[in-house]
Amino acid sequence: MSGHAPTSHRFRANAAEALANGNQVRVLRAATARSVAGRMQALSERPDWEALRVRAREVKREALSRLDHYLVEFEARVREQGGTVAWARDADEARRYIVDLARARGVRTAVKAKSMTSEEIGLNEAFEAAGVTPVETDLGEYIVQLAGETPSHIILPAIHKSRGDVSALFQRTLGTPPTEDVAELAGIARRVLRERFLRADMGVSGANFAVAETGTLVIVENEGNIRFSTGAPRVHVALVGIEKVIPRLADVATFLRLLPRSGTGQRITSYVNFLNGPRRAHEDDGPEELHVVLLDNGRSRILADPEARESLLCIRCGACLNVCPVYQRVGGHAYGWVYPGPLGAMITPQYLGLDRAPELPFASSLCGACKDACPVRIDIPRVLLHLRQTLREPEATRTRGLSAWAEKRAVALAAWTMTSPRRFAAAGRWLRRALRLLSFGGAPRVPGWSATRDFPAPARRSLREMLS
Amino acid sequence: MSAREQVLADVRAALARPWPAAHAAPGPAWPVTREAAPEDPVAAFRAKVEAVGASWHAARDRAEAAAIVDALPLGDGPVWVTLDDLPLTRRTVLRGAPPRDAFDTLAAAVTGVAAGIVETGSLALFYGPGRGRLSSLVVPVHVAVVERAQLVPTLDDFLLRVRGHLGPQSGAVLVTGPSRSADIEQVITVGVHGPKELHVVFID
């Protein structure tokens, strides 16, 4: 999926394009509104909702604060149960491990459960280059894969496609008859993918949580494609970001109460998988091998920045996307990389580098809706402000050069004007006169601002003049 | 330095810097209201089970449960049974693991459960000998036989129970309702990869 090069550096241009697609804006507004309503309904069932959020944040903070310890514990447990743990410093190392494994095991087809991390490392492209066919099995991801596009939402990847789009797509790529019936469309996917599941040699998944105490991978889903991808093929590879580790199995209850409600407005997802190593000798089915690939790829760098560290608390629920007034209108593709919405604005500049996504920390009005919606109480606006400061720091601290001189002069002039009531009133009169002249009878045109907003028309007389 | 050593070293070096002072403060102490245990756990469980679109059937014993299963409107094919002592008479019963190309012929799977969780209306299936991962997944209809003694109140209770199981066995799954997806226009459709129908036969 991320064989498409990131376009995060041109967020504003992407956003403008997205806004021009009126139909997509409408679809997105409706879909996010439904998700928001669903979330409010689901959380109202838990009078202890805020206590859950506080607890979840504490657990994740504890996990991060002793991350090295918990990673080592997790690894030991997995290995005790016959699983293999591989460590990957970066995307390249992770790709190489998985592709080499696929080659060594003679893998021709790999079924994939939805994994943002696998898109982060560009796994599908690496598979294809090595002659392995990756098949996305989450219905939304499957649709997006057939269309040759990238997902536009981390929970509902095909949120931007109507049933008509999907029908046309299936007609074109699978040769199936057209239909407007959603159940029929899903039935087509079920039939086609059933074959792939049962014949695949490898299944690739992510994990929502990696429990250190027991070496358990916890993965939530609604369709059953994760049960299939991790249960049917003989090799299961779980690609897990190092920040997914949590200390104890008992902690999972708190997250299970928060994540489905936050992401899809459900009390709980249809299936919650608890995976502990490959099949045992006496079991009837299950993978013969389990490989957990622990991925750093910039996470330890984020961890090293105390002001940005809380970015790693994210449990990938998608709630922040649905409530964000920016995301609701521009959709996921505008953010240019794997992670959209407030989450993407927060972590894409940290993963790709601030210089490759300088507009993303500004893709926000800092309204704080995301912060209120986040089940682990990440203060996303605060992190965005920190990123903005980091971006502007060279400018802000510059004491030499033309713009520094001009700024000093402008501030001095403003101070001189404002320290005298006479000068202040005079400046006001001249400013209002100038604005009226430049308005040509209409609303004042201010560069940038007036492209999307009206600037208030200046009054004939100031309040001061009216009162004196 | 191996990748493992490098990652751990990077993590340790990163953690040498403390959290910002504002973060270190404990969060606000929101009240943790303990949900009162439901007066009628069976009724509460039933309500949650039906809320996710599963069907509820009540039975007094195994014999009655078997009769209920026999009477369900299933397809013609055989039924994959992983539960012992269920005297099914109407259908061809398959035990053990059928070959994969037989999966499409199966009409249903009939399993027991390790626990029923009242909080969410969920069924806990622990994998183990004779209780594979695929039996309750590949079929169009899943029938789960639950006994009253198997009900536990909350997810916390379930996690305590599954903890001893994970290790000797390779895993477990919590099943709540049929398989579903809302990926196309957020219209809920069932049976996308897993079963379209879930029936709970409750033996009281």
Chai-1 contact restraints between the chains, C-beta under 6 A:
chainA,res_idxA,chainB,res_idxB,connection_type,confidence,min_distance_angstrom,max_distance_angstrom,comment,restraint_id
A,A31,B,Q186,contact,1.0,0.0,6.0,A-B,restraint_1
A,R34,B,Q186,contact,1.0,0.0,6.0,A-B,restraint_2
A,P47,B,T33,contact,1.0,0.0,6.0,A-B,restraint_3
A,D48,B,V32,contact,1.0,0.0,6.0,A-B,restraint_4
A,D48,B,T33,contact,1.0,0.0,6.0,A-B,restraint_5
A,E50,B,W30,contact,1.0,0.0,6.0,A-B,restraint_6
A,A51,B,W30,contact,1.0,0.0,6.0,A-B,restraint_7
A,A51,B,V32,contact,1.0,0.0,6.0,A-B,restraint_8
A,V54,B,G27,contact,1.0,0.0,6.0,A-B,restraint_9
A,V54,B,W30,contact,1.0,0.0,6.0,A-B,restraint_10
A,L67,B,V11,contact,1.0,0.0,6.0,A-B,restraint_11
A,D68,B,L8,contact,1.0,0.0,6.0,A-B,restraint_12
A,D68,B,V11,contact,1.0,0.0,6.0,A-B,restraint_13
A,D68,B,R12,contact,1.0,0.0,6.0,A-B,restraint_14
A,W87,B,A3,contact,1.0,0.0,6.0,A-B,restraint_15
A,W87,B,R4,contact,1.0,0.0,6.0,A-B,restraint_16
A,W87,B,V7,contact,1.0,0.0,6.0,A-B,restraint_17
A,R89,B,A3,contact,1.0,0.0,6.0,A-B,restraint_18
A,R89,B,Q6,contact,1.0,0.0,6.0,A-B,restraint_19
A,R89,B,V7,contact,1.0,0.0,6.0,A-B,restraint_20
A,E93,B,A3,contact,1.0,0.0,6.0,A-B,restraint_21
A,L139,B,S181,contact,1.0,0.0,6.0,A-B,restraint_22
A,L139,B,D183,contact,1.0,0.0,6.0,A-B,restraint_23
A,L139,B,V192,contact,1.0,0.0,6.0,A-B,restraint_24
A,G140,B,D183,contact,1.0,0.0,6.0,A-B,restraint_25
A,A158,B,D183,contact,1.0,0.0,6.0,A-B,restraint_26
A,R163,B,I184,contact,1.0,0.0,6.0,A-B,restraint_27
A,R163,B,E185,contact,1.0,0.0,6.0,A-B,restraint_28
A,V166,B,I184,contact,1.0,0.0,6.0,A-B,restraint_29
A,V182,B,I184,contact,1.0,0.0,6.0,A-B,restraint_30
A,V182,B,V187,contact,1.0,0.0,6.0,A-B,restraint_31
A,V182,B,T189,contact,1.0,0.0,6.0,A-B,restraint_32
A,A183,B,T189,contact,1.0,0.0,6.0,A-B,restraint_33
A,L185,B,I184,contact,1.0,0.0,6.0,A-B,restraint_34
A,A186,B,T189,contact,1.0,0.0,6.0,A-B,restraint_35
A,A186,B,V192,contact,1.0,0.0,6.0,A-B,restraint_36
A,R190,B,V192,contact,1.0,0.0,6.0,A-B,restraint_37
A,L198,B,R100,contact,1.0,0.0,6.0,A-B,restraint_38
A,T214,B,L166,contact,1.0,0.0,6.0,A-B,restraint_39
A,T216,B,L166,contact,1.0,0.0,6.0,A-B,restraint_40
A,N222,B,R180,contact,1.0,0.0,6.0,A-B,restraint_41
A,E223,B,S179,contact,1.0,0.0,6.0,A-B,restraint_42
A,E223,B,S181,contact,1.0,0.0,6.0,A-B,restraint_43
A,E223,B,V192,contact,1.0,0.0,6.0,A-B,restraint_44
A,E223,B,H193,contact,1.0,0.0,6.0,A-B,restraint_45
A,G224,B,L137,contact,1.0,0.0,6.0,A-B,restraint_46
A,G224,B,S179,contact,1.0,0.0,6.0,A-B,restraint_47
A,G224,B,H193,contact,1.0,0.0,6.0,A-B,restraint_48
A,G224,B,G194,contact,1.0,0.0,6.0,A-B,restraint_49
A,N225,B,H193,contact,1.0,0.0,6.0,A-B,restraint_50
A,R227,B,L137,contact,1.0,0.0,6.0,A-B,restraint_51
A,F228,B,H193,contact,1.0,0.0,6.0,A-B,restraint_52
A,G231,B,R133,contact,1.0,0.0,6.0,A-B,restraint_53
A,G231,B,L134,contact,1.0,0.0,6.0,A-B,restraint_54
A,L249,B,L159,contact,1.0,0.0,6.0,A-B,restraint_55
A,L249,B,R163,contact,1.0,0.0,6.0,A-B,restraint_56
A,A250,B,L159,contact,1.0,0.0,6.0,A-B,restraint_57
A,A253,B,L155,contact,1.0,0.0,6.0,A-B,restraint_58
A,A253,B,D156,contact,1.0,0.0,6.0,A-B,restraint_59
A,A253,B,L159,contact,1.0,0.0,6.0,A-B,restraint_60
A,L256,B,L155,contact,1.0,0.0,6.0,A-B,restraint_61
A,R267,B,T120,contact,1.0,0.0,6.0,A-B,restraint_62
A,I268,B,T120,contact,1.0,0.0,6.0,A-B,restraint_63
A,I268,B,T176,contact,1.0,0.0,6.0,A-B,restraint_64
A,S270,B,T176,contact,1.0,0.0,6.0,A-B,restraint_65
A,S270,B,G177,contact,1.0,0.0,6.0,A-B,restraint_66
A,S270,B,S179,contact,1.0,0.0,6.0,A-B,restraint_67
A,S270,B,R180,contact,1.0,0.0,6.0,A-B,restraint_68
A,Y271,B,V173,contact,1.0,0.0,6.0,A-B,restraint_69
A,V272,B,L174,contact,1.0,0.0,6.0,A-B,restraint_70
A,N273,B,V173,contact,1.0,0.0,6.0,A-B,restraint_71
A,F274,B,G171,contact,1.0,0.0,6.0,A-B,restraint_72
A,F274,B,A172,contact,1.0,0.0,6.0,A-B,restraint_73
A,L275,B,G171,contact,1.0,0.0,6.0,A-B,restraint_74
A,N276,B,L166,contact,1.0,0.0,6.0,A-B,restraint_75
A,N276,B,S170,contact,1.0,0.0,6.0,A-B,restraint_76
A,N276,B,G171,contact,1.0,0.0,6.0,A-B,restraint_77
A,G277,B,S170,contact,1.0,0.0,6.0,A-B,restraint_78
A,R279,B,S170,contact,1.0,0.0,6.0,A-B,restraint_79
A,R280,B,S170,contact,1.0,0.0,6.0,A-B,restraint_80
A,H282,B,P129,contact,1.0,0.0,6.0,A-B,restraint_81
A,D284,B,A97,contact,1.0,0.0,6.0,A-B,restraint_82
A,D284,B,G132,contact,1.0,0.0,6.0,A-B,restraint_83
A,D285,B,G132,contact,1.0,0.0,6.0,A-B,restraint_84
A,D285,B,R133,contact,1.0,0.0,6.0,A-B,restraint_85
A,D285,B,L134,contact,1.0,0.0,6.0,A-B,restraint_86
A,G286,B,R133,contact,1.0,0.0,6.0,A-B,restraint_87
A,G286,B,S170,contact,1.0,0.0,6.0,A-B,restraint_88
A,D296,B,V7,contact,1.0,0.0,6.0,A-B,restraint_89
A,S300,B,D10,contact,1.0,0.0,6.0,A-B,restraint_90
A,S300,B,V11,contact,1.0,0.0,6.0,A-B,restraint_91
A,S300,B,A14,contact,1.0,0.0,6.0,A-B,restraint_92
A,L303,B,A14,contact,1.0,0.0,6.0,A-B,restraint_93
A,A304,B,A14,contact,1.0,0.0,6.0,A-B,restraint_94
A,P306,B,R17,contact,1.0,0.0,6.0,A-B,restraint_95
A,P306,B,W19,contact,1.0,0.0,6.0,A-B,restraint_96
A,P306,B,P20,contact,1.0,0.0,6.0,A-B,restraint_97
